[in-house]
């Protein structure tokens, strides 16, 4: 996939819809009755990156204070949604140790990978930081997770909604009508090519989460270090 072209197409389509005053508002983001939960394998960008993103979000927030802004600690990169969030899913419906063990078998043979966060794209429902893999590590890890879970017999819904190929982070969700559409579009253009920085992902997390990855509703099942795996040499 040409990620630059994909993000550009997303942005152009979203800006047309937002320009018509047709933002897609999230009706559940403030609901105390939202019981959608799932299992996700994710990575978290370092503080030096999220601090830059937070400064950018403050600019948006001054113009649109009523939207939902991801706290720095909740900004994340989804590697794969193992079980996509659905209503009333709870941990007692699965054997979480089997999931932890299966991911351990995968990650112990996975290498760290690099991501570059650069620019913004958008959807009708929010604003997204564009991510660009700088090597094949993320793609390889995703493919190994797909293969392992499909062969495992464990409950999973990988690629059920769509096959994830990007490396983005959603940072703003629209929950109220946009107050100043022209200024919102101006800010998107302002940060369209802003470089937030590159980072190496050498640790991933398997989490039980809500739709928004809010800390209050997240249980970290396990953290895994990624390290270059070298198989043992065998003497003949």
C-alpha angles and dihedrals in degrees: 000000000000098000095190091056092043093052091045091053092048092050095047093050092046094048091053091052095043090047088058090054092251103128113160105238120209106234095186103048093093097033116118087201096062103120099170110135137166148159120265137179107213147157130220124220115233123263093256088063098041091049090059091047090048091055089053091048090053087061091055092043093058089060098035108028095163098063126095114262120191112238113237091250091056099050106113146164114232111222093180137336101231094186112014112226115272135168117286096357107155134180093249088068091070139036098249092191089066090054092046092050095046093051089047090057089053101042096047086068096041126101127223114262137203129237130188119207109206130157136341134275128178146212128201086263103046155330123287134198109227116236126197123192111227095200140013096269098101094046091048093049092049092050093050091050091049093051095045096050095043089054095042103072089227121136108270140146101197111168090359093130096029139325106264113225103153130084099217135140121215108221106168130039124189112236100155133040110280110261098203114017095179092054092045091054090046091055092048089054091046092059097032093114101019113141110226094177145259126271141177119241107215097152132049132186133220106210143177103224150165124243093275101040091240113179093229091060099038127101115190105219095184143338120220130200116219116216133165105272118217115187115228118266114242123210115224 
